[in-house]
Amino acid sequence: MKASAGGYARARDLSHALDLLADADGMGRVLAGGQSLIAAMNMRLSTGDMLVDISRISDLSGVSVQGRRLRIGALTRHAELGRDALIARHAPLLAQAVNHIAHAAIRNRGTIGGALAHADPAAEFPACVLALDAVLHLEGPEGSREVRAEDFFVDVFETAIAEGEILTAISMPLAEPDEVQMLKEVARRSGDYALAGLCFVRRAGGVRLSVLGAGSTPLLARAAMARLDMEDIGGAVAALRGELNPPSDTQATAAYRRHIAGVLLRRIWEEIGGESA
């Protein structure tokens, strides 16, 4: 089956991209790496869209340190994140995630902004930015605005991006010297979506724990986080399983996904030297 598009235009810069979206009468779709959008169009899950290609806007890619925050352009490709020295130093969770994302061809074309805007609850980057307490930067007809990761993911494939807006960057606190960041997941085969996965961040302010593949959005496991701050891994595992409401499908039952999440949390705790209970 071939894609059905209502038109195509390549934006010269961000201002031009916003103008093209404004002229699309609500049918504009932002095209970055195209790894999710084109697949959806090929299956006719999205038709008649006016594609606004932002892939050549150089200002929207790259990684930099700005004050005490790390800023990542939305067009930065997965593979670039995996080999970037600033990512390795200040947000190693993202570098770990790259190793779990699909296959080399996808990693070389896909962008972090595209992955976040697509908002697949089984994808790694949405859960990562949630655990890292990131802020997402949007540009639209009314100007710039910022949305915390906790408020960004609304439902399956649905985000807080308003009509006519473009996700331009993601920023997060720099990792502290003794900060721990870790991602663990279980998948049937390399490159498959995870049956369930955890993103774990421990810094001076406490633990942040997010879950992927276990609901309609990535979940910030607040009850489990509170138990982890108390060094109570047994209570944290029980709290985590109680917080989850995962789906049952042909890949795994809800009960199995809850079980996996608890097992992964214990593995993380053991690796960082926490006491078992």
N, C-alpha and C positions, 0 to 999 in steps of 0.2 A: 504494500500500500504506500502511496506517495503522499507527502505533506500537502496541505492546502493552505496557502497564505494569501492574505488580502493585499499584500504589497511588501516592499522592502526598501529601506533607506539606511545609508551608513552615516552616522553622526560625525561631524568634524570635531566637535568638542561637547562639553557637558551642556552648555547653553543651547546648542543646536539640538541635542538629544531631547531636552525638555520641550523645546518647541515642536519637535516631531511628534512627541507623545501627546501634546496638547491638541495637535491638529488631527489626531487619529480617532476622535469621537468615541473614546472609551475602548477602542479595539487595539490600542498599541500594546505590544509586548516587547520587552527589552531582551535583546539577543547579545549574550556575552560569549561564553564558551560553547553554548548550544547543546551540551551533553544531555540535559534533561528536556529542554524545550523542543528540540528537533525530534527527539524520540516520541514525545507526546503528540506532536503534529503528524508524524508518520503513522501513528495509530489512530489518527483522527479524533484524539481526545481534545484537541484544540484546533479550531478551524477558523478561517476568515480573518486571522490576525494581521495587523500591520506590524511587521518586524522592524524594530529600531536597533540597528547594529551599533553597539558602543565599544566593540572590541579594539578599535584603533585609538581610543582616547588614552593617551599615555599617562595623563595625570591621575588616572584611576588605578594604577598598578604600582607595586613596589612596597617595601617595608622600611619603616623609619622609626627612630626613637624621638619622641617629642615630649620634653620634660620628663615626667615619671611614668609616661605611658608609651606603649607600643602601638603604632598605627599601621594598619595593613590596607592597602588599596583593594577595592572590591574586585578588580580585574586580575589580581595576582593569582597565578595558576597554582594548582595543587602541587605540581612537581617543584615549582619555585619555592614554595613554602617548605618542602621537605629538605631542601639543600641550603636554605638561607641561614647565615650565621646568627643573625639577630633573633630569628625564630627559635633556633636551637638554644640560645642563651636565655631569652626572656619569655618564651611561650612554647616550651618543648612538647606540651600536650598536642599542639597542632602538628608538629613534626611526626609524632607518634601516629596521629590519625591518618596522615598521608599513606603510611604503609598498609593501612587497612582498606583504603578506598579503591574499589574496583580493580582495574588493570592499568598498565602503563599508558595505553592510548587515551583513556579517560583522564588520567592524572595530568597528562601533557596538555590537554585542551580545557578541562574543567577549571572554573574559577571559584574562589571561596565565596565571593558575593553571589554567584549563581546558585551555589549549593545552599546558602542561607536563605536566599529569596525563594528557592524551590520548597524548602521546609519539609523535606521528607523526614518523618520522625525516626526512621531507621538509619539515617545518615549520621556520620561521625561529627562533622563540623558544627551542626546546631547544638548538640550536647556539649561540645568543647567550649563554645563561646559562653554557654550558660554556666559551666563550671568555672570559667575564667572571669566571670563577672564583667563581661564585655559590654561595650556600648556600640550600637549600630548607628551610623551617620547617614542621613537621608537628605536628598536635595529634591525640591519640587517647585511648583509654580508659586507657592507662598514663601519660599526661601528654605533655609536649612533647619533641620531639627534632629534631635538625638533620641534614641529609644534604647532603654536597657534590654539586654537579652531576655531577662525575665518577662518582659512585656511584649516581646517581638513575635513570638510564636503563638498563634491564635488557635489553629486547628490543623488537621492534615492538609498540607500544601497551602496553608493560609497564614499570612503574616500581617503585621501592622503597617506594611507599605501601602500608602494610599494611592488612588488613581493619579497617574501623572508623576509619581515620585520615582526616584532612582536611588538604590543603595550605592553609596559611593565609597564607604570605608568602614572598618571595624577597628576599635581601639580598646585596650585593656591595660591594667596595671602591669608594670614590669615585675617579673618574678623576683622574689626576695632571695638573698644568698642561700638560705637553707630551705627554700620552698620545695615541696614535693608535688610533682604533677605526673599522673599515670592514667593510661587508658587500657582497659581490658575488655575483650568481647569474645563471644562464642559465635562462630558461623559454621555452616556445614562444609563449605569449601572456601579456599582463598579467593577473594574477590566478591563473594556473596555478601548480601546484606546480613548484618548480625541478627541472631535470634534475640539477643539482649546484650547490652554493653554498659560499662560504667566509665565515667570520667571523674577522676579524683584529684582534688587540689587541696593541699594543706599548707597554710601560711600562718603568720603570727595572729591574724584575726580569727582564725578558726578553719574548719574544714568546709569545703564546698563539694557536693557530690551530685552529679547529674546522671540520668539514665536514658539510654537510647534503645529504640526498638521495643518499648514496653507500654506504648500508649499513643494517643493521637498527636502528641507533641513531645519533645524532650522534657523530662521531668527533673526539677530541682528537689531532691529528696530531703526536705527540711527536717522531718522527724529523725531520720537516720543521721543527719548531720549533727543534730543536738546530742545524740548518743555518742557519736564519734568524738565530739569535743570533750565528753566525759570519760573517754578511753574505754567505753563499754561496747565492745565489738558484738557480743551476744545480743545486747539490746538493739544495736544498730542494725544487725541483720534482720531481726524480727520486725523492727520499725520499717525497714526498707520494703520487706515483703508485704507489709500491711498497707504501704502507700501505693503500691503498684496496682494498676487495673489493665493488664496487658490483654491483647486479643488472642484468641485461639484461631489457628488457621492450619493449612496443610503442612506447614513447616514445624510448628510446635504448639503445644497447648498453653493456656494462660498459666497453669500451675507449673509447667516446666520452665517457663520464662521467669517466674518468681523464684524458682529454685536456682536457676542459673545466676540471677542477680545476687542472691545471697552468697553463693559459692565464690563469685568473682570478688565480692567485697571482702570476704575472709582472705582470699589470696592476696589482695592488695595490702590488707592489714599485716599479714605475715611478712610480705616483702619489705615493708617499711619498718619492720621491727616492733610492731605493736604486740602487746600481750594478748594471748588467746584467752577466751572465756566461753 
